[in-house]
Amino acid sequence: MIDPRRLRILRAVADHRTVTAAASALYLTPSAVSQQLNALEQETGHALLIRSGKGVRLTAAGEILLAHTHAVLAQLERAEAELAAYAGGAAGEVTVAAFATGIAEVVAPAIGALTVKHPDIRVRVRDAEGDESLPLVLDGEADLAVAVEYRGAPREDDRRLARVPLYAEPFDAVLRADHPLGVAERVELAELADSDWIGPYPGNPCHDMVLLACELAGFQPRLMHLSDDFRAVVALAGAGAGVALVPRSALRGMELKDTVVRPVAGPAATRRVFAAVRSGAQAHPLIRPVLDALADSAAGLSTD
């Protein structure tokens, strides 16, 4: 009989590609992870991993077992949800991992609504960039993620996750108030090809979106200033340090001193935001109300 706890370890190793990283995510020691993997190989009678100096990868047998792992763990999540529903307990804590703008735009309003409709559900928030929240959910460190599409993100048909679309928004151009293009109704990105640029650090999903938008306009941006804080980005643009592309919701309520904001002409870079839980958990009586509250608070935000 295969121990499902070892299947969780197999999936963590497949996700993180090294025993050390998987152990860290699971709060285990690398030796404990290795022992559990060895036991799993004995249970199945197959070698599941190919170990190398740089990490590990799954064998063909390991890939077969991983596909079944997704189904087994999703079914266990559904079983926990049904048992919780049977117990009648919509009371407890839900951990939500979300990026800063997502917290301000949808998570905080959702918490306000939940305190009225479901006062026994406590939401604990973890600030995590758009590419960090999904691994937290998959590793069991968070119950729910508010995330964005990004290069290398799990696909929409990934069997490990269940998604709920929340909103989509374009990136707007942020320019110094006296910039020559500040009087234009819309900005052609190609006209900013020779400008210095301000943007997020590599690894931030918005960094990829800025690069892609500029590449589609026929140039690579000269990123002179890097910050993941959009308030800092806007302040630098207002000081004349460069130009920037910023998601529209990140500008909402911000003091836009010495800057102008203009839509981008033609197809604009778009940030798509969604909620995700481990597959099978979406019906859990604690998680379902939180998903519904997030969807309600996101209604009307899309400006795609």
Backbone bond lengths (Angstrom), bond angles and torsions (degrees), N, CA, C in turn:
res aa  C-N    CA-C-N  psi(-1)  N-CA   C-N-CA  omega(-1)  CA-C   N-CA-C  phi
1 M - - - 1.463 - - 1.531 109.24 -
2 I 1.333 115.89 131.36 1.458 120.79 -179.31 1.524 109.78 -82.83
3 D 1.316 116.00 130.31 1.457 122.10 179.37 1.537 108.77 -79.99
4 P 1.349 118.73 118.77 1.471 120.06 -177.96 1.522 113.04 -62.90
5 R 1.330 117.83 -23.84 1.461 118.78 176.89 1.526 110.57 -64.02
6 R 1.314 115.76 -33.63 1.468 119.10 177.82 1.529 111.30 -73.38
7 L 1.333 116.40 -27.24 1.462 118.98 175.78 1.528 110.21 -66.17
8 R 1.327 117.81 -37.37 1.461 120.57 176.67 1.528 110.55 -61.49
9 I 1.323 115.83 -38.38 1.462 119.73 179.00 1.524 110.22 -68.44
10 L 1.334 116.95 -40.87 1.466 119.86 177.50 1.528 110.32 -59.14
11 R 1.335 116.67 -43.75 1.461 118.70 -178.82 1.525 111.16 -67.08
12 A 1.314 117.72 -38.07 1.466 120.14 178.47 1.522 110.82 -62.89
13 V 1.334 117.10 -40.66 1.461 120.65 178.64 1.532 109.94 -66.51
14 A 1.324 116.78 -40.70 1.464 119.61 177.97 1.519 110.97 -63.49
15 D 1.341 117.41 -37.44 1.466 121.20 -179.61 1.524 112.00 -71.22
16 H 1.343 116.52 -42.16 1.467 120.56 -171.01 1.529 113.46 -96.14
17 R 1.333 117.21 -16.76 1.471 122.88 172.57 1.511 114.78 73.83
18 T 1.316 118.24 -4.27 1.460 120.67 173.24 1.520 109.02 -138.93
19 V 1.330 115.54 150.14 1.460 120.33 178.04 1.520 110.36 -65.41
20 T 1.323 116.01 -39.22 1.469 120.02 -178.01 1.526 111.38 -63.19
21 A 1.341 117.38 -45.50 1.462 120.82 -179.52 1.523 110.71 -66.86
22 A 1.322 117.21 -40.15 1.458 120.24 178.09 1.520 110.81 -63.78
23 A 1.331 116.30 -41.84 1.466 120.24 178.94 1.521 110.96 -61.78
24 S 1.323 116.99 -41.55 1.457 120.87 179.16 1.525 111.06 -62.70
25 A 1.341 116.34 -42.60 1.468 120.50 -179.60 1.519 111.92 -65.66
26 L 1.336 116.28 -32.35 1.468 120.93 -177.01 1.524 112.99 -94.96
27 Y 1.331 116.81 1.22 1.470 122.26 -177.71 1.537 110.81 58.66
28 L 1.323 115.23 43.23 1.453 122.51 175.52 1.518 108.54 -122.65
29 T 1.313 116.26 168.41 1.458 120.13 173.56 1.520 108.71 -86.26
30 P 1.331 118.54 151.96 1.463 119.75 176.78 1.525 112.70 -56.14
31 S 1.346 117.04 -37.00 1.464 119.04 -179.89 1.527 110.62 -65.48
32 A 1.343 117.60 -36.99 1.461 120.66 178.34 1.525 110.83 -65.51
33 V 1.333 116.72 -41.13 1.467 120.35 177.56 1.521 110.12 -63.00
34 S 1.320 116.73 -45.41 1.473 120.34 179.32 1.523 110.99 -60.61
35 Q 1.330 117.09 -41.30 1.462 120.28 179.54 1.528 110.99 -63.48
36 Q 1.333 116.77 -42.12 1.459 120.07 179.98 1.527 111.37 -67.20
37 L 1.309 116.99 -36.76 1.469 120.12 177.54 1.527 111.01 -67.83
38 N 1.316 116.35 -40.59 1.469 119.49 176.35 1.528 110.52 -61.27
39 A 1.341 116.21 -41.51 1.463 120.16 178.59 1.528 110.80 -64.71
40 L 1.320 116.92 -37.65 1.465 120.68 178.65 1.524 110.76 -65.60
41 E 1.323 116.33 -39.52 1.468 119.31 176.86 1.524 110.97 -64.09
42 Q 1.321 116.96 -36.49 1.460 119.95 176.79 1.524 111.06 -68.26
43 E 1.338 116.57 -39.34 1.463 120.15 178.87 1.523 111.63 -63.24
44 T 1.322 117.09 -40.16 1.464 120.47 -175.90 1.525 112.46 -88.16
45 G 1.330 116.19 -21.30 1.459 119.23 -176.78 1.511 113.63 76.54
46 H 1.342 116.47 19.14 1.469 120.50 -178.43 1.528 110.19 -135.56
47 A 1.324 115.58 148.28 1.464 120.16 168.83 1.522 107.39 -73.73
48 L 1.315 116.63 127.49 1.455 121.18 -174.65 1.522 113.45 -107.34
49 L 1.330 116.66 -19.28 1.458 120.61 -175.72 1.516 111.14 -131.47
50 I 1.304 115.08 147.24 1.459 121.90 169.94 1.517 106.31 -110.95
51 R 1.305 116.42 116.51 1.462 121.77 -175.46 1.523 109.82 -95.88
52 S 1.337 115.20 137.70 1.459 120.81 176.66 1.515 107.88 -138.14
53 G 1.331 115.49 176.79 1.456 119.20 -178.43 1.512 112.67 -63.10
54 K 1.334 117.67 -30.47 1.462 121.34 -175.64 1.518 113.19 -91.54
55 G 1.313 118.28 -12.81 1.459 119.28 -177.95 1.507 111.12 159.01
56 V 1.325 115.70 -151.14 1.462 121.21 -179.25 1.523 109.21 -135.70
57 R 1.314 115.75 156.04 1.461 121.61 170.65 1.521 107.83 -141.13
58 L 1.323 115.32 157.56 1.453 119.85 -176.02 1.519 111.62 -79.54
59 T 1.318 115.61 144.08 1.456 121.08 169.92 1.528 108.45 -76.05
60 A 1.325 117.10 176.37 1.462 119.93 176.59 1.525 110.39 -60.03
61 A 1.351 116.72 -40.42 1.464 119.99 177.24 1.525 110.72 -64.82
62 G 1.326 115.79 -37.41 1.455 119.79 178.03 1.515 112.04 -63.80
63 E 1.335 117.68 -39.53 1.464 121.42 178.50 1.525 110.69 -65.09
64 I 1.337 116.20 -39.19 1.473 119.55 177.49 1.527 110.07 -62.35
65 L 1.327 115.69 -46.80 1.459 119.24 -179.32 1.526 111.25 -65.60
66 L 1.337 117.54 -35.75 1.464 120.75 179.77 1.525 110.68 -62.99
67 A 1.339 116.80 -39.91 1.468 119.63 178.53 1.522 110.50 -60.80
68 H 1.337 116.86 -41.74 1.464 119.93 177.12 1.530 110.81 -70.44
69 T 1.324 116.89 -31.04 1.463 121.13 178.91 1.520 111.17 -59.21
70 H 1.333 116.76 -44.52 1.460 120.03 179.06 1.526 110.42 -57.43
71 A 1.346 116.61 -44.04 1.467 120.31 -178.92 1.528 111.44 -68.08
72 V 1.333 116.72 -41.62 1.466 120.64 -178.46 1.523 110.76 -65.04
73 L 1.334 117.09 -47.31 1.463 119.62 -178.02 1.524 111.57 -67.78
74 A 1.343 116.83 -34.36 1.465 118.96 175.83 1.518 110.53 -65.14
75 Q 1.342 116.82 -39.46 1.457 119.99 178.71 1.527 111.39 -65.89
76 L 1.323 116.43 -37.12 1.465 119.59 176.88 1.536 110.87 -65.20
77 E 1.333 116.35 -38.24 1.468 119.05 175.99 1.525 110.15 -62.41
78 R 1.344 117.13 -41.61 1.462 119.91 178.72 1.532 110.93 -64.48
79 A 1.336 116.22 -39.06 1.462 119.76 178.67 1.534 110.73 -62.42
80 E 1.337 116.42 -43.83 1.465 119.73 178.14 1.527 110.61 -62.13
81 A 1.348 116.11 -39.23 1.469 119.83 179.90 1.522 110.72 -63.86
82 E 1.330 117.27 -44.57 1.463 120.36 -178.73 1.522 111.49 -67.00
83 L 1.324 116.92 -39.69 1.463 119.94 178.07 1.523 111.29 -64.73
84 A 1.350 115.23 -39.62 1.463 118.72 178.03 1.525 110.47 -65.57
85 A 1.349 116.56 -38.80 1.461 120.23 178.13 1.529 110.25 -65.93
86 Y 1.323 116.36 -40.54 1.467 120.78 178.94 1.534 110.46 -61.46
87 A 1.324 115.45 -39.46 1.465 119.49 178.87 1.524 111.82 -70.80
88 G 1.338 115.72 -13.36 1.460 120.21 176.26 1.506 113.96 75.42
89 G 1.314 117.63 16.78 1.458 119.15 -171.29 1.495 115.01 -101.35
90 A 1.321 117.83 89.09 1.463 119.92 169.11 1.518 107.62 -88.15
91 A 1.312 115.53 58.38 1.459 121.09 -179.33 1.513 108.39 -140.82
92 G 1.311 116.47 129.37 1.457 120.49 -179.67 1.511 110.76 152.67
93 E 1.320 115.65 -165.10 1.467 121.85 -174.31 1.515 110.86 -115.06
94 V 1.318 115.62 138.76 1.463 123.22 175.86 1.524 107.71 -123.38
95 T 1.321 116.78 125.19 1.461 121.22 178.59 1.522 109.62 -94.60
96 V 1.327 115.96 124.39 1.458 122.34 -178.91 1.524 108.72 -114.83
97 A 1.326 116.56 124.60 1.467 122.27 174.82 1.524 108.09 -102.08
98 A 1.320 116.89 126.94 1.460 120.44 -176.00 1.518 110.19 -152.56
99 F 1.338 116.01 155.96 1.457 121.48 176.38 1.524 109.22 -80.64
100 A 1.326 116.16 163.96 1.467 120.91 -167.62 1.527 112.81 -57.00
101 T 1.340 118.12 -48.69 1.459 119.58 -178.57 1.519 110.99 -65.88
102 G 1.335 116.30 -37.38 1.462 119.60 177.19 1.511 111.92 -62.36
103 I 1.339 116.46 -36.45 1.465 120.17 176.82 1.524 109.73 -63.20
104 A 1.330 116.46 -46.66 1.460 120.22 -177.15 1.521 111.97 -68.21
105 E 1.339 116.96 -39.74 1.459 120.72 -172.09 1.520 113.81 -83.37
106 V 1.332 117.87 -38.51 1.468 118.65 -173.87 1.530 114.58 -125.57
107 V 1.341 117.77 -36.47 1.465 118.56 -175.19 1.524 111.16 -71.60
108 A 1.329 116.95 -49.06 1.465 119.56 -178.74 1.533 111.74 -60.83
109 P 1.352 119.76 -47.42 1.471 118.40 176.01 1.527 112.82 -60.89
110 A 1.332 116.92 -35.54 1.465 119.96 179.16 1.523 110.87 -64.60
111 I 1.342 116.33 -40.82 1.465 119.69 178.32 1.534 109.80 -61.73
112 G 1.335 116.80 -41.25 1.456 120.12 178.18 1.520 111.96 -59.34
113 A 1.342 116.43 -41.98 1.468 120.34 179.18 1.518 111.40 -68.97
114 L 1.315 117.04 -37.64 1.462 120.79 -178.14 1.528 111.73 -67.32
115 T 1.312 117.13 -33.52 1.471 118.99 179.89 1.529 111.42 -63.24
116 V 1.342 116.01 -23.37 1.460 120.74 178.15 1.527 111.17 -89.40
117 K 1.354 115.95 -48.27 1.469 119.92 -173.95 1.531 112.92 -83.80
118 H 1.321 116.88 -34.31 1.464 121.11 -176.74 1.531 109.06 -136.61
119 P 1.311 117.26 71.00 1.470 120.09 -174.18 1.523 113.83 -64.48
120 D 1.332 118.16 -16.02 1.462 120.06 -179.42 1.528 112.60 -88.90
121 I 1.332 117.29 -2.13 1.467 120.58 175.80 1.522 108.43 -97.11
122 R 1.315 115.90 121.24 1.464 121.52 177.98 1.518 108.70 -103.16
123 V 1.313 116.50 131.22 1.463 121.97 179.43 1.516 108.68 -106.98
124 R 1.326 115.10 125.03 1.466 120.77 175.49 1.520 107.50 -108.40
125 V 1.324 117.06 127.21 1.468 122.63 -172.58 1.525 110.43 -104.32
126 R 1.325 114.94 134.93 1.466 121.57 171.85 1.523 108.70 -119.24
127 D 1.315 116.52 123.97 1.463 121.57 177.04 1.525 108.42 -74.30
128 A 1.324 116.37 119.01 1.468 121.34 -178.80 1.514 108.60 -145.58
129 E 1.318 116.91 133.11 1.458 120.68 177.67 1.528 109.85 -57.55
130 G 1.340 114.67 160.58 1.458 119.92 -173.64 1.511 115.23 -56.99
131 D 1.335 117.89 -24.33 1.462 120.29 179.78 1.526 111.98 -97.55
132 E 1.339 118.11 0.82 1.462 121.13 -177.77 1.526 112.44 -101.32
133 S 1.331 117.23 -23.92 1.465 119.72 -170.69 1.524 112.66 -73.12
134 L 1.334 118.01 -36.70 1.469 119.42 -178.77 1.533 112.37 -64.55
135 P 1.343 119.58 -44.55 1.470 118.66 174.48 1.527 112.82 -59.12
136 L 1.338 117.92 -34.20 1.459 120.06 177.75 1.524 110.85 -63.06
137 V 1.328 116.80 -39.15 1.468 120.50 177.78 1.517 110.53 -68.16
138 L 1.318 116.97 -46.10 1.460 120.20 -178.05 1.519 111.92 -64.53
139 D 1.329 116.76 -31.72 1.467 120.52 179.55 1.525 112.69 -85.40
140 G 1.333 116.77 -1.84 1.456 119.79 178.06 1.515 114.48 82.58
141 E 1.349 117.90 8.99 1.463 120.62 178.94 1.524 112.09 -84.04
142 A 1.324 117.04 -16.24 1.463 122.37 175.60 1.526 107.45 -138.95
143 D 1.325 115.65 152.81 1.465 120.45 179.25 1.518 111.29 -89.35
144 L 1.320 116.51 -26.93 1.460 120.78 -172.08 1.522 108.75 -149.35
145 A 1.308 116.55 143.30 1.467 121.56 178.66 1.521 109.64 -121.28
146 V 1.320 116.06 141.79 1.459 121.76 164.01 1.528 104.51 -108.43
147 A 1.326 115.40 111.12 1.461 120.88 -168.64 1.523 110.66 -130.83
148 V 1.314 115.29 173.00 1.467 121.84 177.71 1.520 108.76 -123.68
149 E 1.321 114.66 155.49 1.460 119.35 173.09 1.527 108.53 -66.34
150 Y 1.317 116.41 137.98 1.450 120.11 177.66 1.518 109.30 -153.75
151 R 1.310 115.25 162.95 1.456 120.59 -179.86 1.525 109.34 -62.16
152 G 1.315 116.76 124.92 1.453 120.81 -178.64 1.511 113.74 89.87
153 A 1.347 118.33 0.60 1.467 120.54 179.04 1.522 109.50 -68.71
154 P 1.342 117.50 153.36 1.465 119.84 173.06 1.527 110.16 -55.06
155 R 1.313 116.30 139.48 1.461 120.83 -178.85 1.531 110.45 -67.69
156 E 1.328 115.20 162.87 1.453 119.75 -179.61 1.524 111.89 -62.67
157 D 1.333 117.22 -27.39 1.465 120.20 -179.79 1.525 112.53 -94.94
158 D 1.341 117.14 14.17 1.466 120.74 178.01 1.528 108.98 -61.59
159 R 1.327 116.52 124.26 1.468 121.14 -174.00 1.531 112.89 -73.81
160 R 1.303 117.66 -8.67 1.457 120.11 179.93 1.517 112.68 -79.96
161 L 1.346 116.18 -20.39 1.457 120.33 -170.09 1.524 111.76 -128.52
162 A 1.326 115.65 150.44 1.469 122.79 168.93 1.521 107.06 -115.04
163 R 1.333 116.85 133.09 1.464 121.60 -174.67 1.522 112.46 -113.88
164 V 1.328 114.98 152.01 1.461 122.91 170.47 1.527 106.80 -130.81
165 P 1.342 119.60 112.94 1.471 120.35 177.81 1.530 110.29 -61.85
166 L 1.332 116.47 139.63 1.458 120.77 179.83 1.530 111.97 -111.07
167 Y 1.330 117.13 -61.74 1.462 118.49 178.39 1.520 109.83 -160.83
168 A 1.329 114.67 164.56 1.467 121.65 176.09 1.516 108.10 -132.17
169 E 1.326 116.09 143.87 1.458 119.89 -176.99 1.522 110.00 -148.40
170 P 1.335 116.55 147.88 1.465 119.55 177.29 1.522 111.28 -83.51
171 F 1.320 115.45 165.48 1.459 122.63 169.23 1.525 107.60 -92.34
172 D 1.330 116.41 134.56 1.462 121.76 176.98 1.528 109.66 -105.10
173 A 1.329 115.55 152.96 1.460 121.01 176.80 1.532 109.30 -81.53
174 V 1.328 115.74 132.92 1.472 121.60 177.68 1.529 107.40 -114.55
175 L 1.330 115.96 122.20 1.461 122.45 -174.51 1.525 110.00 -128.89
176 R 1.325 116.11 156.95 1.467 120.50 171.25 1.531 107.85 -61.10
177 A 1.318 115.84 145.76 1.464 120.50 -173.34 1.528 112.77 -56.08
178 D 1.334 117.95 -33.46 1.466 120.05 -177.95 1.521 112.86 -95.12
179 H 1.326 117.58 14.70 1.461 120.72 179.61 1.529 109.08 -65.05
180 P 1.339 118.60 139.98 1.472 120.99 -178.62 1.525 113.85 -55.47
181 L 1.335 117.49 -31.27 1.461 120.09 -179.52 1.527 112.32 -86.42
182 G 1.327 116.75 0.50 1.453 119.97 -178.93 1.513 113.57 -66.23
183 V 1.333 117.34 -19.98 1.467 121.00 -179.77 1.524 111.54 -90.34
184 A 1.342 117.35 -7.87 1.461 120.38 -178.67 1.526 109.99 -74.08
185 E 1.339 115.28 147.54 1.472 118.92 177.55 1.521 109.99 -68.91
186 R 1.326 116.35 -38.48 1.462 122.57 176.14 1.523 108.44 -137.84
187 V 1.328 115.79 152.84 1.458 120.83 -175.92 1.518 110.27 -105.37
188 E 1.328 115.36 128.95 1.462 120.89 171.17 1.527 107.47 -84.03
189 L 1.329 117.39 119.49 1.464 119.54 -176.37 1.517 111.79 -60.49
190 A 1.322 117.72 -33.47 1.463 120.42 -178.99 1.526 111.42 -58.17
191 E 1.333 117.50 -27.01 1.468 120.79 179.71 1.528 111.59 -74.60
192 L 1.351 116.80 -9.18 1.465 120.57 178.31 1.524 111.77 -104.25
193 A 1.330 116.09 12.28 1.470 119.90 -174.57 1.519 112.53 -61.10
194 D 1.315 117.66 -32.67 1.469 120.35 -177.61 1.529 113.33 -91.45
195 S 1.315 117.26 3.56 1.465 120.87 -177.54 1.524 111.36 -83.47
196 D 1.330 115.61 156.31 1.459 119.82 164.42 1.525 107.43 -74.23
197 W 1.337 115.69 147.88 1.458 120.60 -176.43 1.523 111.23 -121.10
198 I 1.329 114.62 153.12 1.462 123.03 175.55 1.530 106.51 -121.49
199 G 1.328 117.42 132.20 1.456 118.44 -178.41 1.511 112.98 -161.36
200 P 1.339 116.02 176.55 1.461 120.88 179.43 1.532 111.37 -70.20
201 Y 1.319 114.99 164.71 1.458 121.56 177.36 1.531 110.84 -68.96
202 P 1.330 118.02 151.44 1.474 120.27 170.39 1.524 109.51 -54.95
203 G 1.314 116.11 139.99 1.460 121.13 -175.73 1.515 111.47 103.84
204 N 1.333 116.99 -29.30 1.457 121.21 173.04 1.534 107.66 -75.10
205 P 1.340 119.26 130.36 1.471 120.08 -178.97 1.520 113.47 -54.82
206 C 1.338 117.33 -32.62 1.464 119.33 -179.89 1.525 111.40 -68.13
207 H 1.332 117.82 -26.93 1.465 120.84 175.64 1.523 109.66 -59.46
208 D 1.339 115.91 -46.45 1.462 120.02 179.74 1.521 111.39 -62.74
209 M 1.345 116.80 -39.01 1.454 120.37 -178.91 1.526 111.47 -65.49
210 V 1.338 117.21 -39.38 1.468 120.69 178.13 1.524 110.24 -64.61
211 L 1.340 116.08 -45.88 1.459 119.49 179.06 1.520 111.30 -60.51
212 L 1.330 116.56 -43.91 1.462 120.35 -178.22 1.520 111.17 -63.83
213 A 1.339 117.40 -43.36 1.460 120.59 -179.73 1.532 110.83 -60.91
214 C 1.324 115.44 -42.38 1.465 118.88 -179.85 1.522 111.56 -69.89
215 E 1.321 116.39 -39.04 1.472 119.29 177.82 1.523 110.84 -61.36
216 L 1.346 117.15 -40.42 1.460 120.16 178.04 1.531 111.45 -65.85
217 A 1.334 115.67 -25.73 1.470 119.94 177.14 1.520 111.75 -85.61
218 G 1.343 117.15 -2.42 1.455 120.72 173.01 1.509 116.30 98.05
219 F 1.341 118.68 18.18 1.461 118.95 179.43 1.528 109.90 -152.88
220 Q 1.325 114.35 164.30 1.454 121.00 173.08 1.522 108.47 -104.90
221 P 1.321 118.47 126.57 1.468 119.96 -175.91 1.528 111.68 -69.93
222 R 1.304 116.25 142.83 1.454 122.03 176.26 1.535 107.30 -88.48
223 L 1.320 115.89 90.21 1.461 121.13 -176.37 1.525 109.59 -78.48
224 M 1.326 115.50 103.46 1.456 121.39 -177.58 1.524 112.60 -93.97
225 H 1.331 117.02 -24.82 1.462 121.26 -175.56 1.526 108.61 -132.89
226 L 1.327 116.82 134.65 1.463 121.92 -176.23 1.527 110.48 -124.09
227 S 1.327 115.74 130.68 1.465 121.54 174.36 1.518 108.35 -159.66
228 D 1.340 116.63 139.55 1.458 121.45 174.75 1.528 111.68 -88.37
229 D 1.328 117.08 -2.52 1.461 122.14 179.35 1.533 108.06 -96.86
230 F 1.334 116.43 112.41 1.460 119.19 -175.66 1.525 112.07 -66.79
231 R 1.316 118.29 -25.14 1.468 119.10 174.92 1.530 110.14 -64.48
232 A 1.320 115.81 -39.22 1.464 119.66 177.08 1.524 110.23 -67.25
233 V 1.322 116.85 -39.71 1.468 120.67 178.67 1.524 110.38 -60.07
234 V 1.334 116.18 -46.91 1.465 120.26 -179.24 1.532 110.76 -65.54
235 A 1.331 117.29 -39.71 1.466 119.88 178.86 1.524 111.00 -62.49
236 L 1.328 116.71 -40.50 1.465 120.01 178.30 1.527 111.18 -66.17
237 A 1.335 116.93 -38.96 1.464 119.79 177.07 1.527 109.90 -63.53
238 G 1.330 117.34 -41.17 1.455 120.67 178.72 1.517 113.02 -65.21
239 A 1.339 116.29 -27.26 1.467 120.86 178.28 1.520 112.39 -83.33
240 G 1.347 116.60 -2.06 1.456 119.91 179.19 1.511 114.33 83.08
241 A 1.340 116.97 16.25 1.466 120.06 -179.26 1.519 112.73 -75.86
242 G 1.334 116.85 -16.29 1.449 120.02 -179.50 1.510 110.13 164.03
243 V 1.340 114.81 -171.61 1.464 121.56 178.32 1.522 107.92 -114.27
244 A 1.328 116.31 166.04 1.461 119.12 -175.18 1.521 110.63 -151.97
245 L 1.324 114.81 159.55 1.458 122.99 167.88 1.524 106.96 -114.90
246 V 1.323 116.81 128.13 1.459 121.94 -175.04 1.523 108.95 -132.92
247 P 1.336 118.53 135.87 1.472 120.07 176.30 1.522 110.72 -57.35
248 R 1.315 116.14 140.30 1.465 120.59 -171.89 1.526 112.76 -58.93
249 S 1.329 117.88 -41.31 1.461 119.27 -176.95 1.521 111.78 -67.93
250 A 1.352 117.10 -26.06 1.464 119.80 179.41 1.533 110.76 -68.68
251 L 1.336 116.98 -20.30 1.460 121.02 -179.45 1.522 112.02 -88.62
252 R 1.345 116.25 -14.93 1.456 119.89 -175.38 1.525 110.73 -65.19
253 G 1.326 116.28 125.20 1.452 120.97 179.22 1.521 114.66 80.13
254 M 1.342 117.18 0.76 1.455 120.39 -178.63 1.534 110.09 -86.43
255 E 1.319 116.74 143.53 1.457 120.68 174.81 1.532 108.44 -75.17
256 L 1.325 115.71 112.77 1.470 120.95 -174.34 1.525 110.03 -98.28
257 K 1.312 114.93 55.50 1.461 120.69 -176.90 1.525 110.70 -66.35
258 D 1.331 115.68 131.79 1.478 123.10 175.58 1.516 112.88 63.56
259 T 1.347 118.49 19.83 1.465 120.65 179.46 1.523 110.21 -129.23
260 V 1.318 114.73 162.03 1.458 121.74 167.39 1.520 107.16 -125.84
261 V 1.322 115.87 148.44 1.461 122.30 179.09 1.523 107.98 -117.20
262 R 1.319 116.49 129.14 1.449 120.87 -178.42 1.527 110.67 -132.90
263 P 1.342 117.00 140.43 1.471 119.06 172.91 1.518 110.20 -63.89
264 V 1.324 114.75 158.73 1.459 120.99 179.38 1.519 108.79 -93.88
265 A 1.315 117.10 134.00 1.459 121.39 178.35 1.523 110.12 -71.20
266 G 1.315 115.79 145.19 1.464 120.23 178.63 1.515 111.12 76.47
267 P 1.338 116.60 -169.57 1.473 119.64 179.48 1.524 110.80 -60.57
268 A 1.318 116.20 123.38 1.460 120.16 -176.89 1.515 110.76 -100.66
269 A 1.335 115.53 153.91 1.465 119.62 171.97 1.524 108.01 -60.52
270 T 1.318 115.97 138.08 1.465 120.67 -175.54 1.516 110.11 -127.71
271 R 1.323 116.23 133.29 1.460 121.45 175.25 1.533 108.07 -98.57
272 R 1.326 115.57 120.37 1.463 121.07 179.90 1.527 108.28 -105.67
273 V 1.308 115.52 124.31 1.462 122.77 -173.55 1.524 108.91 -111.97
274 F 1.323 116.19 136.74 1.460 120.65 -179.60 1.522 109.81 -145.29
275 A 1.315 115.33 160.24 1.462 121.99 171.71 1.517 108.01 -100.70
276 A 1.331 116.56 146.95 1.463 120.57 -179.33 1.518 109.89 -143.12
277 V 1.320 114.53 142.72 1.465 122.20 174.36 1.511 107.94 -132.74
278 R 1.328 116.38 166.83 1.456 119.09 174.84 1.523 108.88 -63.39
279 S 1.312 115.69 137.15 1.459 120.73 -177.82 1.523 110.20 -54.62
280 G 1.318 115.86 130.95 1.457 121.78 -177.91 1.503 113.19 99.51
281 A 1.338 117.65 -20.11 1.462 120.94 -176.28 1.519 113.01 -88.99
282 Q 1.331 117.38 -8.45 1.462 119.83 -173.44 1.531 113.02 -65.49
283 A 1.340 118.03 -18.96 1.461 120.46 178.97 1.524 112.64 -95.92
284 H 1.323 117.90 1.32 1.463 120.58 -178.88 1.534 109.10 -60.99
285 P 1.342 118.38 135.15 1.469 120.04 -175.58 1.522 114.42 -63.78
286 L 1.332 118.25 -16.41 1.457 119.94 172.77 1.522 111.59 -86.56
287 I 1.319 116.56 -36.83 1.465 121.02 -173.20 1.527 112.14 -83.51
288 R 1.340 117.67 -37.73 1.462 120.36 -177.42 1.526 112.48 -57.33
289 P 1.336 119.67 -46.25 1.472 118.70 178.26 1.530 113.09 -62.17
290 V 1.336 117.01 -33.62 1.464 119.76 179.43 1.524 109.68 -69.35
291 L 1.330 117.33 -43.05 1.468 120.41 176.59 1.527 110.80 -59.19
292 D 1.335 116.44 -44.37 1.463 119.86 -179.74 1.530 111.07 -64.42
293 A 1.329 116.91 -39.65 1.462 120.21 179.86 1.528 110.80 -66.40
294 L 1.330 116.94 -38.29 1.468 120.07 177.36 1.527 110.64 -64.48
295 A 1.336 116.10 -43.68 1.469 119.40 179.06 1.524 111.06 -62.41
296 D 1.332 116.51 -40.56 1.469 119.55 178.77 1.526 111.69 -64.18
297 S 1.345 116.41 -42.93 1.460 118.96 -177.94 1.528 111.93 -71.08
298 A 1.350 117.11 -22.81 1.464 121.01 178.83 1.519 112.68 -85.97
299 A 1.343 116.75 -13.70 1.461 119.47 -178.04 1.536 109.99 -59.75
300 G 1.300 115.22 129.86 1.462 119.91 179.70 1.518 114.55 90.47
301 L 1.343 117.74 -5.32 1.466 119.58 -179.38 1.522 112.52 -81.39
302 S 1.345 117.24 -26.02 1.462 119.31 -174.52 1.523 110.16 -63.72
303 T 1.327 114.53 131.03 1.470 121.55 176.38 1.507 109.31 -130.51
304 D 1.349 115.68 28.09 1.455 120.90 -175.88 1.522 109.60 -68.03
